[in-house]
Amino acid sequence: MELIIKDNGQVASEAAARVVARLVHEKPNAVIGLATGSTPLMLYRELIRLHKEEGLDFSQVTTFNLDEYIGLLPEHEQSYRRFMNENLFEHINIKMENTHVPDGMAEDVPASCAAYEQAIVDAGGIDLQVLGIGSDGHVGFNEPTSSFASRTRIKTLTRQTVADNARFFENDESRVPHHCITMGIGTIMDARMNIMLAFGENKAEAVAATVEGPVASIMPASILQHHANAKVFIDEAAASQLKLADYYRWVYDNKPDWQKDA
Ligand SMILES: N[C@@H]1[C@@H](O)[C@H](O)[C@@H](COP(=O)(O)O)O[C@@H]1O
């Protein structure tokens, strides 16, 4: 795993955006996996800026989102489809038909999940997957003890995640859907590159366990230790519990410039 520690989330997100932009320049028809939550918002804002000011071209890009709540219509205020439209897709030149979010209203959920997996394969696989991390170490909605071999499927959220996400539902936990569809950890591990973002003190424990703890399904993100090309972009607060933070900074500072955001 490669650690990129920046002073704040904005600078870290700009560095992550350069990695995405480089991929899109090199492979205009790249397949990008996307995440929701508050964490990737600065990354998406920077990608929008790169599109508007520097002509970053998304016209041939395909995207697959990690997850979606079960039972929310795409137009629901808190659906991840709506989140993606409002925070990224409507502001860049991506073709809407090339954007994919799991269908939270599917009548046949297992069939819909299998079709999602197949669509990823048909698109050539995910080149770069953007990830956030839950305070309990979940990625996508793969909650603790999710199988490392899992594929896209229905999951039940933990109480912790329901409580964490209640802020988006007028702080009313009873309004938070308790089920979701999420790419599996196996799906995420198939991506050719993973970039995880984590900002703020409340992610510090999960980041330390992910990077320096044992690989264990109780801390789902820790599987990234087994990924050949995983980068973790964090701010100082999220880095605050890392034992080897100085070493990661030293490694990064000693890289040639061309390798820093590659
Ligand atoms: N399903 C999402 C995750 O993909 C996200 O990474 C995480 C953290 O959210 P936030 O970035 O708002 O802290 O929680 C949500 O439940």
The ligand as a Gaussian input file, in Angstrom:
#p B3LYP/6-31G(d) Opt

LIG

0 1
 N      -21.360000       3.281000       1.612000
 C      -20.628000       4.433000       1.998000
 C      -19.178000       4.190000       1.850000
 O      -18.860000       3.957000       0.463000
 C      -18.416000       5.366000       2.403000
 O      -17.045000       5.233000       2.129000
 C      -18.592000       5.429000       3.890000
 C      -17.975000       6.644000       4.538000
 O      -18.746000       7.790000       4.389000
 P      -18.187000       9.234000       4.593000
 O      -17.255000       9.483000       3.439000
 O      -19.378000      10.140000       4.530000
 O      -17.486000       9.255000       5.887000
 O      -19.915000       5.262000       4.283000
 C      -20.976000       5.007000       3.400000
 O      -21.805000       4.222000       4.162000

